[in-house]
Amino acid sequence: MTHSSDSAATRPLRVAIVGAGPAGVYAADILTKSSGVKDGDFEVSIDLFEAYPAPYGLIRYGVAPDHPRIKGIVNALHKVLDRGDIRFLGNVTYGRDLTLSDFRAFYDAVIFSTGAIKDASLDLPGIDLPGSFGGADFVSWYDGHPDVPRDWPLNAKEIAVIGNGNVALDVARMLAKHPEELLSTEIPDNVYEGLKSSPVTDVHVFGRRGPAQIKFTPLELRELSHMKDVDIVLYPEDFEFDAASDEAIRTNNQIKTMVNTLTNWLVEDHAESETPSSRRLHLHFLHNPVALEAGPDGAVAGARFERMRLDGTGNVEGTGEFVDYPVQAVYRAIGYHGSALAELEYDAAKGVIPNEGGRVLDADGAPVPGIYATGWIKRGPVGLIGHTKGDALETIGFLLEDRLSLPTATNPDPQAILDLLAERGVEYTTWVGWNRLDAHEAQLGNDWTADRREVVRERIKVVPREEMVRISRG
């Protein structure tokens, strides 16, 4: 293996980043701004690879379209990539279009920021019944992910969502909300039509612990109250607080805000409303899933839970009391899980690439020269998008520390990787291409608005991969 030498030091440091979600973009941004910070001046040349034809990763394909903060995050990421000092190469899949040895040949260092898109598994009797779904799969569908089927079975009147985090709330809100309210978002047409046909009346969200242990954010919780013609239903018997809950409420403003919001909703008496809403969203606490029950047709017909109680530490223990809910669909939203990457070690239990502060490790636990990780594939799918910046800072810090001993790319010419992709018939997309697709989606929204004038649609997302590629490549 050749290492960086004086001749290599006279050219820009070539770095590939695999994954163009927030983690990858932040890493690229921090690295470009770090040039010249350590060991004297040096230049850096970064290529940002993405398996999808479009950038932004989980922001485009993992956040509900009605989420108010999406636009701000997209604008920030857009500004970074629009500067022109980071090259975007979309529709390129690691392990299929390019191998690790390809990256080794063209780059001095590779950072993996591939995130996590799979559902964490839930080991329950009946979890594989028809009518049992992964929340992440549903999110991919309603966000117009190019690699999932265009339709979704929405035929249940009563639905259970298992989980007490933001994804569970997103899933529940998208199931309960009237689709007309989503028209002002970038929701794809097939998703709007699918949700319009849903006969849903009741969506139940179940969490194992109490109201002071929820993993939502106040913003996500408050969004529930903005839905039209949807009542929020809470149950007094679920409102239990132990010493640890009281301490959390006293010391954590976020928890205090959410508990206050929930208790206020509990006090408001929806039952006496003169015009009850056509849909209801129920929030249940202290419910541990035990099994999914099958009906005569072999599909989900109910869900069984054990009632829990707090044990004084904020954790829970079973009461031995069981409750059954008649539901015809169950969505598990208990977290995401990272996927293995070709030629790299993988920790299946945690869903991450084994690493030390971002330095990727081999089977013996030694750092692999020139290979790094950042984001959820580095630390697991926890924390909000903001945490990804600190994460990238740590990884880039180690890469800079290792800079003078990195393996040297044998062919660092930026054109060489484009030639290889073309030779292999890979229809890669570029930043110019993304701007073209971006404008096209906005125009679809304008055309729809001009045609029907019911509501202003800022954009309509293009779903099929081949169409995204065709538009991007002009």
N, C-alpha and C positions, 0 to 999 in steps of 0.2 A: 504494500500500500504506500503510495506516495503522499508526502505531507506538504503543507504550504511552505513555499520557499520564497526567496527574494523576488524571483520572477513572478510567482503567483501574487505576491504582495503588491506588485505594480499594477495589477488589473483589479477591477471591482470584485468583491467577494460575491460569489454566485450562490444564492439561497432559493430553494424551492419550498413553498408552503402548500401543503395538501389539505384543502378545505377552506372555502371562502365565506364561512359564517363569521359572526363577531369575533370568535377566538382567532381565526386566521388573519382577519383584517387588522385587529389590534396588534397582533404579533408583527405583521408587516409594517404597520405604522411606527411602532416603537423601534423596530430595527432600522428603518430609514432615518429616524431622528437620532439614532445612536451613533451614526457614522461619525468618526472623528472624536468620539468621547473617550475611548480607551486606546492606549498604545499608539498614540499619534493619529493623524488623519488617515482614514481609509474610506473607500467608496463601497457601496453595496448595490447589487443588482438582483431584484426579487421577482420571481414568477409565482403567481398565486393560482393554484390549480383547483378546479371544482368539478365534481362529478355531474352536477346539473348544468344546463346551458346558461342559467342565470346565477348571479351571486347572492349572498346574504344568508344562505343555509337555513337555520331554524327560524330566522326572522321571517323568511318568505314561506317556509313550509312547516312551521311548528308553533306559530302563535295565532290565536283566533283573529279573523279579519276585522272584528269590531274592537280590537284592543286599542285604546287611545294612544298608547306610547309607541306603537310600531313606527309611525311616521317619523318621529323624532330620531329613533335609532337608525332607521334606513337613511335619513338625511345625513346623519353623522358618518355612517359607513360610506355613503356615496361621495361625500367630500374627500375622504381619504383616497378612494380609488380614482377619483376624477382629477387628482393632482397630476397624474401621468408618470409618477416615479415608481409605480408598482404595476407590473404587467399581469392582467387577468386572462387566464386560459380556461374556459368552461367546456363542459361536455367531454371531460377527460377523466376516465375512471382509473384510479390506482389499482394495480393488481390485474387489470385487464388490458388497458391501452398502454400503460407504462409500468415497468417493474422497478424494484429497488435498485437493481444494477443499472438501469437506464438513468435513474436519478443520480446515482453515484458518478456516472460518466459526465453528466452535464452540470452538476452542482457540487459545491464544497460542503454544503450542509442541507439537510432536509428537516422541516418541522411538520409534524403531523397534527392537524387540528380538525379531525374528521367528526368530532362530536359524538352524539348518541341519538339514534332515531328509533330503536326498537323498544317495545314495551318490556318492562321488568315483569318476570313471570310471577304468577300467584298460584300456589299449590293448593287447590281446593277440589273436592269431589264435584264433578259436573262442569268444571271450568272450560272443558273442550266441547260442550254442547253447542248445537246451532243456536244462535241468539246471544252467545257470549263473545264479546269483542275486546280487543285491546284499544285503550284510549288513544295511544299514539297512532295506531292505524286509522282511526276515525279522524284524527287531526290531519293526517296526511291527505285523506280524502277531501275534507272540507277546505283544505288549503290548496287544492289543485296540484298535488304532487304528480309529476309526469309519469311515475312508474307504478301507480296503483290503479285499480279498476275505476271506471268513470261513475259507476253506480254504487249505491250503498243500501242494504236492506233496512228501510225505515218503516216497519209495519207494527211496531209495539205501541200500545196505549200507555202502558206503565213501564218505566225504565229505572233500573238501579245503576248508580255510578259509585264505584268503590274507590275511595281515596279522599284525602283532605288537603290536597295541595292545589296550586294554581291551575294545573292541567285538568284536574278533576272539575274545577269550577268552570273552566273554558268549555269542556265537553258538555257539562250540564247546561250551561247557558246556551250553547249552540243547539242543543236538543230542545230546550224549552222555548227559546225565543221565536217569535213569529218571523218567518223569513223576509217579509216585506221590510222589516227593520234593518236587514242586512244589505239591502240593495244599494245603499250609499257607500258600501265598502267595495273591495276588489273581488268579492266572492264570484267564482266562476259560474257560468250559466247552468251547467249540469248540477252543481251543488244547490243552487237556488231552487231548481225544479224538483230535486230530490227532497229537500227539506219542506217544500210546499205540499208535497203529497203525504207528509207524516201525520198520522192520526193521534199523536201523543197528547195526553192530558196531564200526566203526572211524571215528574222526574224526581227521584229520591237520591240524595247524596249521603253516603255513609262514611263516618270516620270512627276509628277505634277508640280515640281518646276524647277528652272533654273540650268544651268551647275555648278554654285557655291554652290548649295544645295544638290548635289548628296551624297548618302550614301555609295558609293563604297570605296574601298581602292585603292591606286595607283597601287599596285601589280595586283589586279583583272583587273583593267582597261588596264594595259599594256599587260596582257595575251591575250586580244582580238587581238592585232596587230600581234601575233605570229601564228595565224591560216593561213594555206595554202589555197589558192584558195577561200578566203572569203574577200570581200571588206567591209570596214567600211564606212557607209554613214551617213553624218551629214547635218543639214539644217541651213543656216545662220539665218533664222527668229526665230530659237529656242535659239539663243545666245543673251540673255538679262541679263544685270547686273544692280542691283540697289545699293543704298548706303550700304546696309547690305552685299551685295555680294562683293563689293569693299573692305569693312572692313575685311571680311572673307579671301579674297585672300591675303590681306596685312599681316594679323596676323596669318594665319594658313598655314604652309608649305605644309601640305598634300593637302589642297584644291588648293593652288597655283599650285602645281605639276600637279594635275588632270586637272585643267582649262587650263594650258599650253599645256598639252598633247592633250586635245580635240580641242583647237584652232589651234594647229599645224596640226592635222588631217583634220580640216575643210579647212585649206589653201591648203593642198595637193589636187590636182585635180585628183580624181580617174576616172572621166568621160572620160578623154582623154587617158586613158591607152589603149595600142594597143591590149592587151588581157584581156578584162574584166573577172573577176572571175565568176565561175558558181553559187556562192552563195553570198548573201549580208546580212550584219548585220547593221540595221538602229538604230541610237540612237536619240530618240525624247525627247525634254524637253518641259515644259509648256503645257502638255496635261493631262487633267483630264478625266478619263473614265466616260461616261454617261450611256451607254447601250451596250449590245451585241445584234446584229441583227440575226434573223433566216432566213435561206434560204427555198426554197420550200420543202426540205426534213426534215425541223424542226430542223436542226443542225446549229451551228454557221456559218454565212456567212459574217459577218462584225462586226466591232466595231466602236462605235461613241465616239468622244472625244470633250470636250470643250477646246478651246484655252485659256490659262491663261496668266496673266501678273503679274510681281512682284510688290508689293505694297510699296517698300521702306524699309521694315523690313526683307526681305528675305522670307516672306510669299507671297501667291498668291491670286488673285481675278479673277473671271470669266470675259471674254470679251464679252460673248454672241455670239461668232463665233464658229460654230460647224464643225468638219471634220469627214468624214467617211473613214475607211480603209477596203478594201476587204480582210478579213482573214478567214481562215477555222478552226483555232484553237486559243484559248486564254488561256494563263497560268497566273494565279495571283500569284505573288511572293512578297507579301506585309508584310511578316513576319510569324513567327511561333507562336503557341499558346499552352500553357501547358494543360495537361489533369488532371481531378479530380482523387484523390487517395482514395481508400476505407477507411472509418473510420476517415478521416481527413477533416477538413473544406476546402472549395475551393472558391476562388474568380473568378467567371466565366468571369467577365469583363476583368480582367488582366491575367487570365490563370495561377494563382499562388496559392500556399498554403499560407494563411495568416500567417505572421510571423513578429517578431520584431528582426531584425539583425540576423535572422536564428533560433531563438527560435519559434517553431510552436505554434500558438494560437488556443484556442478553440472557441466555438460559442460566448462566453462572452468576448472574447478578452484577456483572461488570458493565460499565457504560459502553455503548456502541458508538465508536467515533463518528461524529458528524450527524447523528440522528437524534432528533428532539421531539417533544410532544407538548401541546398546550391545550387548554380548554377541557371539555368533559372527557375526552379520550385520555387525558392525563390524570384528572383528579376525580372522575366520576360525575354523574349528572346531578350536582347539587349547587345551590347558590343561584343568584340572579345574574343577568347579563353583565352587570357592573363588575362582578367578581372576576370576570374573565380578563379584565385589564391587568389586575395585580398578578394574575396567573401568567400572563404573557410576559410581563416585566421580569418575573423570576426566570422563565425559560430563556429569554433573550439575554439576560445577565450571564447565564452559564455559557450560552453560545459565544458571547463576546470574550468571556474568560478563556474559552477553548480556541479562539480564532487562529492563533499562530500555529496550532498543532492539528488543525483540521485536515482530513484527507483532501488532496487536490483533485479537482475535476479534470479529466483528461481532455474534454472538449467544452470549454467554458463559453464559446461563442453563442450569444443569445439566439442567433438564427438557427443554430444546429438542432435545437429541440423542436422548432417549428418544422424543419425539414423532415425530421423523424416522424412527427405526427402525420404530416402530409403523406409521407411514404407508406405509413401504415393505414392510410385511409380514415384517419380519425377526423371527423368534422368538428374541429374545435371552434369555440366562440370566443370573442374578444370583448374588451370594454366598449369599443365602438359599437359592436354588435348588440351588447346589452342596452346601450342607450337607444338603439334602433327598436329593440323589442319593448323597452320601457315606453317609448313614444307611441308605439303601436297599441299597447294595452290602454294607454291614456286616450288614444283616438277611438278605440272601441267604446270606452265609457262615454265620450263626447257624442258619438253617433247614436248610442242608445238613448242618451238624454234628449238629443235633438228630435229623435224619432217619437219618443213616448211622453217626454216632459213630466212624468209622474214624480221623479226624484232625480237629483243630480248624482250621477255615477262618475266618480273620479277616474276609475279605470275598471277594466274587466280582465282578469288574469287569463292568459293563454295556457292551456293545460297540456296538450299533446307534445311530447318531447320533439318529434320530427318537425312540428310546426314552429316551435320555439327556435329550433336550429335553423330552419329555412328563413325565418324572418331575421334572425340575428346575422346570418351570413349573407343576407341581401340577395 
